[in-house]
């Protein structure tokens, strides 16, 4: 069985999508593409969100295809997740914000309003480490708070990304010695 990655926070592609969707005109264009009888990856491409053929292939094979989650209805969930995210962001006059967490066994989009954002959390099962699209990391603007055991597990699972930029125990901070609670930065993929 391949080693699985149980947590990915936010990478360059999600950052690019957020930036693109911060413009109300781009939101309308993407909504229009999502409403057409085409695949969700085609909507990303036609809205100008995906221009790299390697990224397009990754989305088609891994996200929408059966490489990572063969039994999930990913196409419809992503389509309606993005439609709901944009509709709610426009309704409340806030910007879309997206995070991805690999945990559990469901493929879902959780959408929640904060004072400044409409947050969509892509909840997916873990992904195999072998063959991931971008093999490098950089610090994200997210942190995990948990037990020392949990934090060490996160640090172990980031070793696969190589290049010496993985989080180290020195990047972690003990918050409560009595309860054994630590905080660690979440690392994610960076632009190739």
Secondary structure, 3 states (H helix, E strand, C coil): CCCEECCCCCCHHHHHHHHHHCCHHHHHHHHHHHCCCCCHHHHHHHCCCCCCHHHHHHHHHHHHCCCCCCCCCHHHHHHHHHHHHHHHHHHHCCEEEEEEEECCCCCEEEEEECCCEEEEEEEECCEECCCCCCCCCEEEEEEEEEEHHHHHHHHHHCHHHCCCCCCCHHHCEEEECCCCEEEEEEEECCCC
